[in-house]
Amino acid sequence: MSGGQDFKLSVAVRVRRQTGVDVSAWQVSKTTIKEAEAEESGRGARGSTKRSSSASAASMGTRKPMSFSFDHCFSPSSSTQQVYDTLVEEVMSATLDGYHGTIFAYGQTSSGKTYTMMGNADSPGIIPITLHDVFEKTHRRTEEKFLIRVSYLEIYNEEVNDLLAPGSKNLKIKEDPDHGPMVDNLTEAVLQGPDEAMELIARGESQRHVGRTNMNEASSRSHSIFRMVIEKASALSASDIESSEDDDDDDGDDTESSSEDEDPEARAKQRAMSETILRKASASLRVGSDPMAAARAIQEAAAAVARERSESDVLKEELKSFAKASSGPVTMAVLSLIDLAGSERAERTGAKGARLKEGAHINKSLLTLSTVISKLSDAASKHHDPGHIPFRNSKLTRLLQPSLGGNVRTAVICTMSPAPINKEETMNTLRFASRAKKIVNKVSANEVMDDKSMIKKMEKEMRELKAQLAAQQTAEPVRDRSGTVLKMETALREVDHERRELEEKLLALQAVIVGGGPPEDIKKIAEAALQLTSTPRSGSDGGGGPYRRRATISINASSNPAGGKLSFGQLPGLDEDGSGSESGSGAVGGAGGPVPRAR
């Protein structure tokens, strides 16, 4: 991506607390982790730990202890709040200004990843702390309007499951030309506050795959991604909102009629989810199972559909409310908080059957992630093209693709166990972290500005200029027409001119869209468009006024009875084929009076 700022991945290592063992194979300082001396790592060890210390000493031989440097290193005594303040808060704050952000935890199984990201009742994790901080900061920025939407998914055995909709399994990943890889039909919920967010997380966590292994009583068997979409715009005053609502009254009927046909995919998703659970209930009745179980399944289906429909309605209402209460360009940023399942060895976890299959999928996706990181790291350090990068070899790396080398501020928390028995896995984690810190992303704020947004912004500017002009005319005598008042009138005319140009472009584009429709529709739009050029506007006579010359739109509906044909003159911004044009020379025209609305 060009034009962005260079942003190196921020990488930190967090050392988990030891339980029942007072030995560590590593020395931790503020930014460095160093391999402990052999005799030091074996001091106080007993049993299997002592044997592993001896093996560690033998593997070191006569070589010097290895040392790794990172942006931050957190000792076992560090709190999750310290990790957030030092590493995460900067990335989170940037998302409120339109910069995408990603935080993910990486490490072997039972090294403290889920504890770091989710925490517990006594020590909240990164995700709960982030949610509270997001709402605290947005509530303080009273001159801006925010809309926050969230989704929650897991990648289990290379299948993407929606944790907020239990019936939505094995969702597809699609490529969006503007936003990159996106999960299709993923449930989104609008958040009003952190408590509501924590309820959603609890709901999602109850659906996540967790299992017992020899190394962890509650081992995460899937990768989880909690995704926040944060939209921001300037807040409108109460009077501006009222004026905007008056302008929208004429379109009320159209909006209501079209709302009945929107979101067919969402309706299909709800129907599929309901049918799946109902089929299970019917099956249980057929084989003579407990009828109460079937009844509960039916109730669950009804509740799930009702909940999802309610959330969909809330989302639509919040989007409308956000559009009415804001103006100007909209910045939209995505903050992804990711808890990766840990790498593991079957001989140590004792995994068999389903657990063994889960571990194989986890290790395969983490190996792909390591390969991607290695290729990007080599390219960054040697300044060459990395060639093919296997992002598509796993669902995890495909969804992480924008966060690695894209337009995202990314921070990585690598968790590790200091126990000598885990030294080999810890060494792999530290090597991964060392490679990751070499990756450089190109980041820039993501501003969304379409023609309608620009018109809305210009209308606000016009209201402000008119108010200033009225105040100036009241305060100054009429004889001062050559001063400030005339300048303001000129600025007002220029803004009005630009607004009208944009409205004409929108009208023309609508005509192009319906070009294959019935001739009467084309004629209707043509008549509305020609009204814009039928009345000359003051200042547009070529005498050096602030307006450029305009051309008419010609319509040939009779040449094609089935659909009609549109041909454009030099309409500002459009050539005859409908493509972009800076200016043109056609018949002089202007637009006096109100601009007609396209229906």
C-alpha positions in Angstrom: 0.0 0.0 0.0 1.4 3.4 -0.9 1.2 6.6 1.1 1.0 5.0 4.5 3.3 5.3 7.5 5.7 2.5 8.3 4.7 0.6 11.4 6.7 -2.3 12.7 4.8 -5.0 14.4 5.0 -4.5 18.2 6.2 -7.7 19.9 6.2 -8.5 23.6 6.9 -11.6 25.5 5.0 -12.5 28.7 6.4 -15.1 31.1 3.7 -17.1 32.9 3.7 -17.8 36.6 5.1 -21.1 37.8 3.0 -23.3 40.0 4.7 -25.5 42.5 8.2 -25.1 40.9 10.7 -22.4 41.9 13.1 -22.9 39.0 13.3 -20.9 35.7 15.3 -21.6 32.6 15.2 -17.9 31.7 16.3 -14.5 33.0 13.8 -11.7 32.2 14.6 -8.0 32.0 12.6 -5.1 30.7 13.3 -5.8 27.0 15.4 -8.9 27.0 15.0 -12.6 27.8 18.2 -14.6 28.3 18.8 -18.3 28.7 19.9 -19.0 32.3 23.2 -20.7 33.0 22.9 -24.5 33.4 23.7 -24.6 37.1 21.2 -21.7 37.7 18.4 -23.4 35.8 18.9 -26.6 37.7 18.9 -25.0 41.2 16.0 -26.2 43.4 14.7 -28.6 40.8 13.3 -31.9 41.7 12.0 -35.0 39.9 11.2 -34.6 36.2 12.2 -30.9 36.4 15.6 -31.8 37.5 16.0 -34.4 34.8 14.9 -31.9 32.2 17.4 -29.3 33.6 20.2 -31.8 33.1 19.0 -32.4 29.5 18.9 -28.7 29.0 22.5 -28.3 30.3 23.7 -31.1 28.0 22.0 -29.5 25.0 23.8 -26.2 25.7 27.2 -27.8 25.9 29.8 -25.2 25.7 27.8 -22.6 23.7 27.0 -19.2 25.1 23.4 -18.7 26.6 21.0 -17.4 24.0 19.5 -13.9 24.4 16.4 -12.4 22.7 15.4 -8.7 22.6 11.9 -7.4 22.1 9.9 -4.2 22.5 8.7 -5.3 25.9 9.2 -8.3 28.2 6.8 -9.0 31.1 8.0 -11.0 34.1 5.7 -13.4 35.9 4.9 -10.7 38.4 3.5 -8.3 35.7 -0.3 -7.8 35.6 -2.5 -7.9 32.4 -3.3 -4.3 33.0 0.4 -3.5 32.6 0.5 -5.4 29.4 -2.5 -3.5 28.1 -1.1 0.0 29.1 2.3 -0.7 27.6 1.4 -2.5 24.4 -2.3 -2.6 23.5 -3.6 0.8 24.5 -1.8 2.6 21.7 -3.2 0.3 19.0 -6.7 0.5 20.5 -6.6 4.3 20.6 -5.5 4.5 17.0 -8.6 2.5 15.9 -10.8 5.4 17.2 -9.0 7.6 14.6 -9.5 5.2 11.7 -6.5 2.9 11.9 -7.1 -0.9 11.7 -5.6 -2.8 14.6 -4.9 -6.4 15.6 -3.8 -7.9 18.9 -3.0 -11.6 19.0 -1.5 -14.0 21.6 0.8 -16.8 20.5 2.5 -19.6 22.4 2.6 -23.3 23.3 -0.4 -24.9 25.0 -0.8 -24.0 28.7 1.5 -20.9 28.5 -1.1 -18.4 29.4 -2.6 -17.1 26.1 -6.3 -17.4 27.1 -5.5 -16.1 30.6 -3.8 -13.0 28.9 -6.7 -12.4 26.4 -9.7 -13.3 28.5 -8.5 -13.3 32.1 -10.8 -14.2 35.0 -13.0 -12.5 37.6 -10.0 -11.4 39.7 -7.8 -10.3 36.8 -9.6 -9.2 33.6 -7.8 -10.0 30.3 -6.9 -7.9 27.3 -10.4 -8.2 25.7 -12.5 -7.0 28.7 -10.0 -4.2 29.4 -10.1 -3.1 25.8 -13.9 -3.0 25.7 -14.1 -0.9 28.8 -11.5 1.5 27.5 -13.1 1.9 24.1 -16.4 3.0 25.6 -14.7 5.2 28.2 -12.8 7.0 25.4 -15.7 7.3 23.0 -18.0 8.7 25.7 -15.5 11.5 26.4 -15.3 12.5 22.7 -18.7 14.3 22.7 -18.2 16.1 19.4 -17.9 12.9 17.5 -20.5 10.1 16.9 -19.4 6.5 17.2 -21.1 3.2 16.1 -19.5 0.0 17.4 -20.4 -3.4 16.0 -18.8 -6.7 17.1 -18.6 -10.3 15.9 -17.1 -13.4 17.4 -15.9 -16.5 15.6 -13.7 -19.6 16.1 -11.7 -21.7 13.7 -12.1 -25.3 14.8 -10.6 -28.1 12.7 -10.3 -25.6 9.8 -14.0 -24.7 9.9 -15.2 -21.2 10.7 -18.0 -21.2 13.3 -20.1 -18.2 14.4 -19.9 -18.1 18.3 -22.8 -15.7 18.5 -25.1 -17.9 16.4 -24.8 -21.6 17.5 -26.4 -22.9 14.3 -24.0 -21.1 12.0 -21.2 -23.6 11.2 -18.5 -23.9 8.5 -19.0 -20.4 7.2 -17.3 -19.4 4.0 -14.5 -16.8 3.6 -15.0 -14.4 0.7 -12.7 -11.8 -0.7 -13.9 -8.3 -0.4 -12.2 -5.8 -2.9 -12.2 -3.1 -0.3 -11.7 -4.9 3.0 -9.9 -8.1 2.1 -10.9 -11.6 3.4 -14.4 -11.5 5.1 -16.5 -14.2 6.7 -19.8 -14.6 4.9 -23.1 -14.4 7.0 -21.3 -13.7 10.2 -23.5 -12.3 13.0 -22.9 -8.7 14.0 -24.3 -7.0 17.1 -24.3 -3.3 17.9 -22.8 -2.5 21.3 -24.2 0.2 23.6 -21.7 -0.4 26.5 -19.1 -2.7 28.0 -21.6 -4.7 30.0 -23.5 -5.7 26.9 -20.2 -6.6 25.3 -19.3 -8.9 28.1 -22.6 -10.7 27.9 -21.9 -11.3 24.2 -18.4 -12.6 25.0 -19.8 -15.0 27.7 -22.3 -16.2 25.1 -19.6 -16.8 22.6 -17.2 -18.5 25.1 -20.0 -21.0 26.1 -20.0 -22.1 22.4 -16.2 -22.3 22.0 -14.5 -25.8 21.8 -12.5 -26.5 25.0 -11.2 -29.8 26.2 -9.0 -31.4 28.8 -5.5 -32.6 28.1 -2.6 -33.8 30.3 -1.2 -30.3 30.2 -4.3 -28.2 30.7 -7.7 -28.8 32.3 -9.4 -26.4 29.9 -7.4 -26.3 26.8 -8.6 -24.1 23.9 -9.2 -26.4 20.9 -9.8 -23.6 18.5 -8.6 -20.2 17.5 -11.0 -17.4 18.4 -11.3 -13.9 16.8 -13.3 -11.1 18.5 -13.8 -8.4 15.9 -14.9 -4.8 16.6 -15.9 -2.4 13.7 -15.7 1.2 14.9 -17.2 3.9 12.8 -16.8 7.6 13.6 -18.1 10.8 12.2 -18.6 14.4 13.4 -21.7 14.7 15.6 -24.5 16.9 14.3 -26.2 19.4 16.5 -29.9 18.9 17.5 -31.0 21.5 14.9 -29.0 19.9 12.2 -30.5 16.5 13.0 -34.0 18.0 12.8 -33.2 19.6 9.5 -31.9 16.3 8.1 -35.0 14.5 9.3 -37.2 17.1 7.4 -35.2 16.5 4.2 -35.7 12.7 4.5 -39.5 12.9 5.0 -40.2 12.7 1.3 -38.3 9.4 1.0 -40.1 7.7 3.9 -42.4 5.6 1.7 -39.5 4.4 -0.5 -37.5 3.4 2.5 -40.3 1.4 4.1 -41.1 -0.5 0.9 -37.5 -1.4 0.2 -36.8 -2.5 3.8 -39.1 -5.5 3.3 -36.8 -6.9 0.7 -33.4 -6.3 2.3 -31.1 -8.8 3.9 -32.2 -12.0 2.1 -29.0 -13.7 3.2 -29.7 -12.9 6.8 -33.2 -14.4 6.5 -31.9 -17.5 4.8 -29.3 -17.9 7.6 -32.0 -17.6 10.3 -34.2 -20.1 8.5 -31.4 -22.6 8.1 -30.4 -22.4 11.8 -34.0 -22.9 12.8 -34.5 -25.9 10.5 -31.3 -27.6 11.7 -32.4 -27.5 15.4 -35.9 -28.4 14.5 -34.7 -31.5 12.6 -32.8 -32.6 15.6 -35.9 -32.2 17.8 -38.0 -34.2 15.3 -35.3 -37.0 15.1 -35.3 -37.3 18.9 -39.1 -37.8 18.9 -38.9 -40.4 16.2 -36.5 -42.7 18.0 -38.5 -42.5 21.2 -36.2 -40.2 23.2 -37.4 -37.9 25.9 -40.1 -35.6 24.5 -38.9 -32.9 26.9 -35.5 -32.9 25.1 -37.3 -32.2 21.8 -39.4 -29.5 23.4 -36.2 -27.8 24.7 -34.7 -28.0 21.3 -37.7 -26.4 19.7 -37.6 -23.6 22.4 -33.9 -23.2 21.7 -34.6 -22.8 18.0 -37.3 -20.2 18.5 -35.2 -18.3 21.0 -32.2 -18.3 18.7 -34.2 -17.0 15.7 -35.9 -14.4 17.8 -32.6 -13.2 19.3 -30.9 -13.0 15.9 -33.9 -11.2 14.3 -33.9 -8.7 17.3 -30.1 -8.1 16.9 -30.6 -7.6 13.1 -33.3 -5.0 13.8 -31.2 -3.3 16.3 -28.3 -3.1 13.9 -30.5 -1.5 11.2 -31.9 1.0 13.6 -28.4 1.9 14.9 -27.1 2.4 11.4 -30.0 4.7 10.6 -29.5 6.6 13.8 -25.7 6.9 13.2 -26.3 8.3 9.7 -28.8 10.9 10.9 -26.8 12.1 13.9 -23.4 12.4 12.1 -22.0 14.4 9.1 -19.0 14.6 6.9 -16.5 11.8 6.2 -16.8 8.6 8.1 -13.7 6.7 9.4 -14.1 3.0 9.8 -11.5 0.8 11.5 -11.5 -2.8 12.6 -9.9 -4.0 15.9 -9.3 -7.8 16.0 -8.5 -9.4 19.3 -7.3 -13.0 18.7 -6.7 -15.9 21.1 -4.8 -18.6 19.3 -4.9 -22.2 20.4 -1.4 -23.4 21.5 1.0 -25.7 19.7 1.3 -29.1 21.4 3.0 -32.5 21.3 0.7 -35.5 21.5 3.1 -37.5 23.7 2.9 -34.7 26.3 -0.8 -33.8 26.1 -1.9 -37.5 25.9 -4.2 -36.5 23.1 -6.2 -39.4 21.4 -9.1 -39.6 19.1 -10.9 -36.2 18.7 -8.2 -34.4 20.8 -5.5 -35.8 18.5 -7.4 -34.6 15.4 -7.9 -31.1 17.0 -4.2 -30.9 17.9 -3.2 -31.8 14.3 -5.3 -29.0 12.8 -4.0 -26.5 15.4 -0.4 -27.4 14.7 -0.9 -27.3 10.9 -2.4 -23.8 11.1 0.3 -22.5 13.4 3.0 -24.0 11.2 1.5 -22.1 8.2 1.5 -18.9 10.4 5.2 -19.5 11.2 5.9 -19.9 7.5 4.1 -16.7 6.6 5.9 -14.8 9.3 9.3 -16.2 8.2 8.8 -15.2 4.6 7.6 -11.7 5.5 10.5 -11.3 8.0 13.1 -12.4 5.4 11.7 -10.0 2.8 11.7 -7.1 5.3 15.3 -7.7 6.6 16.8 -8.4 3.1 14.6 -5.8 1.2 13.4 -8.1 -1.5 10.1 -9.4 -2.8 9.0 -12.3 -0.6 7.4 -14.1 -3.6 4.5 -16.4 -3.0 3.3 -16.3 0.6 0.9 -19.2 1.6 -1.8 -17.2 3.3 -4.5 -19.4 1.8 -3.0 -22.6 3.2 -5.1 -22.2 6.4 -8.2 -20.3 7.4 -6.2 -18.6 10.2 -3.6 -17.1 8.0 -6.1 -16.0 5.4 -8.1 -14.0 8.0 -4.8 -12.7 9.5 -3.5 -11.6 6.0 -4.4 -7.9 6.4 -2.7 -7.8 9.8 0.6 -9.2 8.4 2.1 -6.7 5.9 -1.1 -4.8 5.3 -2.8 -1.6 6.5 -3.0 -2.7 10.1 -1.2 -1.7 13.3 -0.4 -5.1 14.8 0.8 -6.1 18.3 1.8 -9.7 19.2 1.9 -11.1 22.7 4.0 -14.2 22.9 3.4 -16.2 26.1 6.0 -18.7 27.4 6.6 -21.0 30.3 9.9 -20.6 32.1 10.0 -24.2 33.2 13.1 -26.1 31.9 10.8 -29.0 30.8 9.2 -26.6 28.2 12.5 -25.1 27.1 12.3 -26.4 23.5 8.8 -25.1 22.9 9.7 -21.8 24.5 12.7 -21.5 22.2 10.4 -21.9 19.2 8.1 -19.2 20.6 11.0 -16.8 21.0 12.2 -17.5 17.5 8.7 -16.8 16.1 8.6 -13.5 18.1 12.1 -12.5 16.8 11.0 -13.0 13.2 7.6 -11.2 13.7 9.2 -8.0 15.0 11.0 -7.5 11.6 7.7 -7.2 9.7 6.7 -3.7 8.7 3.2 -2.7 7.8 2.1 0.4 5.8 -0.7 2.1 7.8 -3.1 4.9 7.1 -6.4 6.1 8.4 -9.4 4.6 6.6 -11.8 7.4 5.6 -15.1 6.6 3.8 -16.4 9.5 1.7 -19.0 8.9 -1.1 -21.0 11.5 -3.0 -23.9 11.4 -0.6 -21.5 12.0 2.3 -20.0 15.0 0.5 -23.4 16.4 -0.2 -24.3 16.1 3.4 -21.1 17.8 4.5 -21.6 20.6 2.0 -25.1 21.2 3.2 -23.8 21.5 6.7 -21.2 24.0 5.5 -23.9 26.0 3.7 -26.0 26.2 6.8 -23.0 27.5 8.8 -22.1 30.0 6.1 -25.7 31.3 5.9 -25.8 31.7 9.7 -22.5 33.6 9.6 -23.7 35.7 6.7 -26.9 36.6 8.5 -25.0 37.5 11.6 -22.5 39.6 9.7 -25.3 41.5 7.8 -27.0 42.3 11.1 -23.8 43.5 12.7 -22.3 45.5 9.8 -23.8 48.4 7.8 -24.9 47.7 4.3 -22.1 49.9 2.9 -19.5 47.3 3.9 -20.7 45.1 1.0 -17.2 45.1 -0.5 -15.7 43.5 2.6 -16.4 40.4 4.6 -20.0 39.9 3.5 -19.1 39.7 -0.2 -16.4 37.2 0.6 -18.8 35.0 2.5 -21.5 35.3 -0.2 -18.9 34.2 -2.8 -17.9 31.2 -0.6 -21.5 30.3 -0.2 -22.1 30.4 -3.9 -19.1 28.2 -4.5 -20.2 25.6 -1.9 -23.7 25.6 -3.4 -22.3 25.1 -6.9 -20.2 22.1 -5.8 -23.2 20.6 -4.0 -25.4 20.9 -7.2 -22.7 19.4 -9.3 -22.5 16.3 -7.0 -26.3 16.0 -7.1 -26.3 16.1 -10.9 -23.7 13.3 -10.9 -25.8 11.2 -8.6 -28.8 11.8 -10.8 -26.9 10.8 -13.9 -25.5 7.7 -12.3 -29.0 6.7 -11.3 -30.0 7.1 -15.0 -27.1 4.8 -16.0 -28.2 2.1 -13.6 -31.8 2.1 -14.9 -30.6 2.3 -18.5 -31.8 -1.2 -19.2 -35.2 -0.7 -17.7 -38.6 0.5 -19.2 -38.4 3.6 -21.4 -40.8 5.5 -19.2 -38.4 5.2 -16.3 -35.6 6.6 -18.4 -37.8 9.4 -19.7 -38.8 10.3 -16.1 -35.2 10.6 -15.0 -34.2 12.5 -18.2 -36.9 15.1 -17.5 -35.7 15.5 -13.9 -32.1 15.8 -15.1 -33.0 18.3 -17.9 -34.6 20.6 -15.3 -31.1 21.1 -13.9 -30.0 22.6 -17.1 -33.1 24.5 -18.2 -32.6 27.7 -16.2 -29.4 29.7 -16.5 -27.8 30.5 -13.1 -26.4 33.8 -12.3 -22.7 33.9 -12.7 -22.7 31.1 -15.3 -22.6 33.3 -18.4 -18.9 32.8 -19.1 -18.1 36.3 -17.7 -15.6 35.1 -15.2 -18.1 34.0 -12.6 -17.4 31.1 -10.2 -19.3 28.5 -12.3 -18.0 26.3 -15.1 -20.0 25.7 -18.2 -22.4 22.7 -18.1 -23.9 20.5 -20.8 -27.2 18.8 -21.2 -28.1 15.1 -21.0 -29.6 13.6 -24.1 -31.7 10.5 -24.0 -32.5 8.2 -26.9 -35.3 5.9 -25.6 -37.0 5.2 -28.9 -33.9 3.6 -30.5 -34.2 0.6 -28.2 -37.8 -0.2 -27.2 -36.8 -2.8 -24.7 -34.5 -0.7 -22.7 -33.7 2.7 -24.1 -30.2 4.1 -24.5 -28.6 6.9 -22.6 -26.0 9.2 -24.1 -24.3 11.8 -22.0 -23.1 15.2 -23.1 -20.2 16.7 -21.2 -21.9 16.4 -17.9 -19.4 17.3 -15.2 -17.6 14.1 -14.2 -18.9 11.9 -17.0 -17.9 11.1 -20.6 -20.3 9.8 -23.2 -19.5 6.2 -22.2 -20.3 7.1 -18.5 -16.6 7.2 -17.4 -14.9 10.0 -15.5 -14.2 13.4 -17.0 -12.8 16.5 -15.5 -14.7 19.1 -17.5 -16.4 19.6 -20.8 -17.7 22.1 -23.2 -21.3 21.7 -24.1 -24.5 23.8 -24.0 -24.4 26.3 -21.2 -26.9 25.5 -18.5 -27.5 26.0 -14.9 -29.9 25.0 -12.2 -32.1 27.5 -10.5 -34.4 26.5 -7.6 -34.4 23.3 -5.8 -32.7 20.2 -7.2 -35.3 17.5 -7.9 -35.1 14.2 -6.0 -34.6 11.0 -8.0 -37.3 8.5 -7.3 
